Amino acid sequence: MTELDLTDLQDVRKSVKDIEMAIGKRVIGSEKIIRFMFISLMSGNHILLEGVPGLAKTMLASEFARNLCMDFKRIQFTPDMLPSDITGSIVFNLETRKMEFRKGPLFANVLLADEINRTPPKVQSALLEGMEEKHVSVGGIINPLPEPFLAIATQNPIEQEGTFPLAEALMDRFLFRTILTYPTREEELRILKSITDPPHEEEPVLDGSKIIMLRGEMKKVYASEEIITYVVDIIRKTREHNLIFVGASPRTTTKYLNAAKANAFLNGRDYVIPEDIKYMSRELLNHRLILRPEAMIENGNDVLGTLNRIIDELISEVDTPK
């Protein structure tokens, strides 16, 4: 394939579509999640996947990294882990007779943090530093993580045994929380038929270095005053709703706008439209809102359904820019 022309937005759109289709053939029904991974990567954020075991979360992350030719590592979180198990530690080198830093699995372009809610808060906080600061501190020395860096975390439903609820500060660092559900009958049939198909190797059209260059182009995407006001009004609505105890923070406003710019860019546009905002509203807000107890009266224990209903209601109450 020819070298990607960074000045042609349609080339970017085609390249992203090609990768989404390639991964979609291996992980059936994952198209929207792949787009959210791209948005998170382009905007320097991270994504949280939630669902029961066996829904191909690990395969989805590894396929994403493979198709972008980026270094991929996986951490299986357990209750007995220490922060040094993911960040690395200082060890004594017998050959050089010196202390040296040995990097942990956190040093990767794409990190799969598997079952993140099965590890204690002190390990979660070590991951938080890497996600937010793009570096880790060991022995008083700051060690930068490679660029680009994307954390794809998975968590089991909190009702399952042996889970540690994620702190609100950590949840807020994830741009999206996507809930994976069981595939449809048709999708499950396609999954079984695709098992015998070998992965089709193609020369990558995007890789880590190109992603870094594309980030610079993405920052040039135009957001009008009306679009900026639209985002601010949506976020402020979350703080005023009578069924929401804690709404979204000002940090969410910035993340929301940057994510919308990334989605516009990946769609081959150099400007943001209202559909970019609406497209990701549920997944971007559902882990940032804390509901009041009375919000659950009508919907029983269906927390996600209640959140989605309230988010849709908030979006409908804000005037859409023309």
C-alpha positions in Angstrom: 0.0 0.0 0.0 1.1 3.5 -0.6 2.3 5.9 2.1 -0.5 7.7 3.9 -0.9 11.3 2.8 -1.4 13.2 6.1 -2.8 16.2 4.3 -5.7 14.3 2.8 -8.5 13.7 5.2 -10.2 11.2 2.9 -7.1 9.1 3.0 -7.3 9.1 6.8 -10.9 8.2 6.7 -10.3 5.3 4.3 -7.3 4.0 6.3 -9.4 4.0 9.5 -12.3 2.3 7.7 -9.9 -0.4 6.3 -8.6 -1.2 9.8 -12.1 -1.2 11.3 -13.2 -3.7 8.7 -10.2 -5.9 9.1 -10.7 -6.1 12.9 -14.4 -6.5 12.4 -13.9 -9.7 10.4 -12.0 -11.2 13.3 -14.1 -9.8 16.2 -17.7 -9.8 15.0 -19.9 -7.0 16.1 -17.1 -4.7 17.4 -17.3 -1.8 14.9 -18.4 0.9 17.3 -16.0 -0.2 20.0 -13.1 -0.1 17.5 -14.1 3.5 16.6 -14.1 4.4 20.3 -10.6 2.9 20.6 -9.5 5.1 17.7 -11.0 8.2 19.2 -9.3 7.4 22.6 -5.9 6.8 20.9 -6.2 10.0 18.8 -7.2 12.2 21.7 -4.6 10.7 24.1 -7.2 9.1 26.3 -8.2 5.5 27.4 -11.2 3.2 27.2 -12.9 0.8 29.7 -14.7 -2.3 28.5 -17.1 -3.9 30.8 -18.7 -7.3 30.4 -18.8 -10.9 31.5 -15.8 -13.1 30.6 -15.8 -14.7 27.1 -16.9 -11.7 25.0 -13.5 -11.3 23.1 -12.3 -8.2 25.0 -8.7 -9.5 25.0 -8.8 -10.5 21.3 -10.2 -7.1 20.4 -7.4 -5.2 22.1 -4.7 -7.4 20.6 -6.2 -7.2 17.1 -6.3 -3.4 17.4 -2.6 -3.2 18.4 -1.6 -5.8 15.7 -3.4 -3.9 12.9 -1.6 -0.7 14.0 1.8 -2.5 14.4 2.1 -1.1 18.0 3.8 -2.8 20.9 1.1 -4.7 22.9 1.2 -6.0 26.5 -1.4 -7.5 28.7 -1.6 -7.4 32.5 -3.9 -9.9 34.3 -4.8 -8.1 37.5 -5.1 -10.2 40.6 -5.7 -9.3 44.3 -2.1 -10.1 45.4 -0.4 -7.7 42.9 1.9 -4.9 43.9 2.4 -1.5 42.1 5.9 -2.6 41.0 4.4 -5.6 39.2 3.1 -3.2 36.5 5.4 -0.2 36.7 8.7 -2.1 37.1 11.3 -1.9 39.8 14.9 -1.1 40.6 17.1 -4.1 40.6 20.8 -4.8 41.2 22.7 -5.8 38.0 25.4 -8.3 39.0 27.3 -7.7 35.7 27.6 -3.9 36.0 27.4 -3.8 39.8 24.9 -1.0 39.5 21.2 -0.5 40.3 19.1 -0.2 37.2 15.4 0.2 36.4 13.7 -2.8 34.9 10.6 -1.7 33.0 7.3 -3.4 33.8 4.5 -4.3 31.3 3.0 -0.8 31.6 5.7 0.3 29.1 3.8 -0.5 25.9 1.9 1.4 23.1 -1.3 -0.5 23.8 -1.8 -1.9 27.2 -4.6 -4.4 28.0 -5.4 -4.0 31.8 -7.4 -7.1 32.2 -10.0 -7.3 35.0 -8.8 -4.1 36.5 -11.3 -4.3 39.3 -9.8 -7.5 40.7 -6.7 -5.7 42.0 -6.4 -3.4 45.1 -6.7 0.4 44.9 -2.9 0.9 45.4 -2.2 -1.0 42.1 -5.0 0.9 40.4 -3.4 4.2 41.5 -0.1 3.1 40.0 -2.0 2.6 36.7 -3.7 5.9 37.1 -0.4 7.8 37.2 0.7 6.2 33.9 -2.7 6.9 32.3 -2.9 10.5 33.3 0.8 11.6 33.5 2.2 9.3 30.7 5.0 8.4 33.1 5.7 6.4 36.2 7.8 7.4 39.2 10.1 4.6 40.6 12.8 5.3 43.2 12.2 9.1 42.8 13.0 8.9 39.1 10.4 9.7 36.4 10.3 7.2 33.5 8.2 8.3 30.5 5.9 5.8 28.8 6.2 5.3 25.1 4.1 7.3 22.7 1.5 6.8 21.7 0.0 5.1 24.8 -3.4 3.6 25.0 -4.8 1.7 28.0 -7.7 -0.6 27.2 -9.0 -1.8 30.6 -11.6 -4.5 31.2 -13.7 -5.1 34.2 -16.2 -7.7 35.3 -19.6 -6.6 36.4 -19.2 -5.3 40.0 -21.8 -7.9 41.2 -19.3 -10.7 40.7 -17.2 -12.0 43.6 -13.7 -10.7 44.2 -14.0 -7.3 42.7 -12.8 -3.9 44.0 -15.0 -1.0 42.8 -13.0 1.5 40.8 -12.6 5.0 42.5 -14.4 7.9 40.8 -11.0 9.5 40.0 -9.9 6.5 38.1 -13.2 6.1 36.3 -13.0 9.7 35.2 -9.6 9.0 33.4 -11.3 6.7 31.0 -12.8 8.6 28.0 -15.4 5.9 27.4 -17.0 3.1 29.3 -18.5 0.6 26.8 -20.7 -2.2 28.0 -20.3 -5.4 26.0 -23.3 -7.7 25.7 -23.8 -11.2 24.3 -23.8 -11.3 20.4 -27.0 -11.8 18.5 -27.8 -15.2 17.0 -26.6 -14.0 13.6 -23.4 -12.6 15.0 -22.7 -15.8 16.9 -23.1 -17.8 13.7 -20.6 -15.5 12.0 -18.2 -16.0 14.9 -18.2 -19.8 14.5 -17.8 -19.5 10.7 -14.9 -17.1 11.1 -12.9 -19.4 13.5 -11.3 -21.4 10.7 -10.4 -18.3 8.6 -6.7 -17.4 9.1 -5.9 -13.8 9.9 -5.3 -11.8 6.7 -1.9 -10.1 6.9 -1.7 -6.7 5.2 0.9 -4.0 5.2 -0.3 -1.5 7.9 -1.7 1.8 6.6 -1.3 3.4 10.1 1.2 2.8 12.8 2.3 4.5 16.0 4.5 7.2 14.4 1.7 8.1 12.0 -0.8 8.3 14.8 1.5 10.9 16.6 1.6 13.0 13.4 -2.1 12.7 12.9 -2.7 14.0 16.4 -1.1 17.3 15.3 -3.5 17.4 12.3 -6.5 16.6 14.5 -5.9 19.6 16.7 -6.6 21.8 13.7 -10.2 20.5 13.5 -12.6 23.4 13.8 -15.2 23.6 16.4 -17.6 26.6 16.1 -18.8 28.7 18.9 -22.2 27.0 18.7 -20.6 23.6 19.0 -18.5 24.6 22.0 -21.6 26.1 23.7 -23.5 22.9 22.9 -20.9 20.8 24.7 -20.8 23.1 27.7 -24.6 23.2 28.0 -24.9 19.4 27.9 -22.3 19.0 30.7 -24.0 21.7 32.8 -27.3 19.9 32.4 -25.8 16.9 34.1 -25.2 19.0 37.2 -28.8 20.4 37.3 -30.8 17.2 36.7 -33.0 16.3 39.7 -32.1 12.6 39.5 -28.3 13.1 39.3 -26.4 13.5 42.6 -23.0 14.2 41.0 -22.7 15.5 37.5 -19.8 15.6 35.0 -16.7 17.7 35.8 -15.2 20.6 33.8 -12.4 18.1 32.8 -15.2 16.1 31.0 -16.0 19.2 28.9 -12.5 19.3 27.5 -12.4 15.6 26.9 -15.8 15.7 25.2 -14.8 18.4 22.7 -11.4 16.7 21.9 -13.2 13.4 21.4 -15.7 15.1 19.0 -12.8 16.6 17.1 -11.2 13.1 16.9 -14.4 11.6 15.6 -14.8 14.3 13.0 -11.2 13.8 11.9 -11.6 10.1 11.6 -14.7 10.6 9.5 -12.7 12.8 7.0 -13.9 16.2 8.2 -12.0 19.2 9.5 -14.9 20.5 11.4 -17.2 19.2 14.2 -20.9 18.7 13.7 -23.6 18.0 16.4 -23.7 14.3 15.4 -20.1 14.0 16.6 -21.3 15.0 20.0 -24.4 12.8 20.1 -22.6 9.8 18.7 -20.6 9.2 21.9 -22.8 10.8 24.6 -23.9 7.6 26.4 -20.4 5.9 26.5 -18.7 9.2 27.5 -21.1 10.1 30.3 -22.4 6.8 31.7 -19.5 6.4 34.2 -19.2 10.0 35.2 -22.7 10.5 36.6 -23.8 9.4 40.1 -27.5 8.9 40.4 -29.7 9.7 43.4 -31.4 6.7 45.0 -34.8 7.8 43.8 -33.6 7.5 40.2 -33.7 3.7 40.5 -37.3 3.4 41.8 -38.9 3.2 38.3 -36.2 0.9 36.8 -35.3 -1.4 39.6 -31.6 -2.4 39.5 -31.1 -1.5 35.8 -28.5 1.2 36.5 -27.2 1.3 32.9 -30.7 1.6 31.4 -31.5 4.4 33.8 -28.3 6.2 33.0 -28.9 5.9 29.2 -32.4 7.2 29.6 -31.3 10.2 31.6 -28.5 11.0 29.2 -30.8 10.8 26.2 -33.2 13.1 28.1 -30.4 15.6 28.8 -29.3 15.7 25.1 -32.9 16.2 24.0 -33.3 19.2 26.3 -30.3 21.1 24.8 -30.9 23.0 21.6 -29.0 21.4 18.7 -26.9 23.8 16.7 -28.1 24.4 13.1 
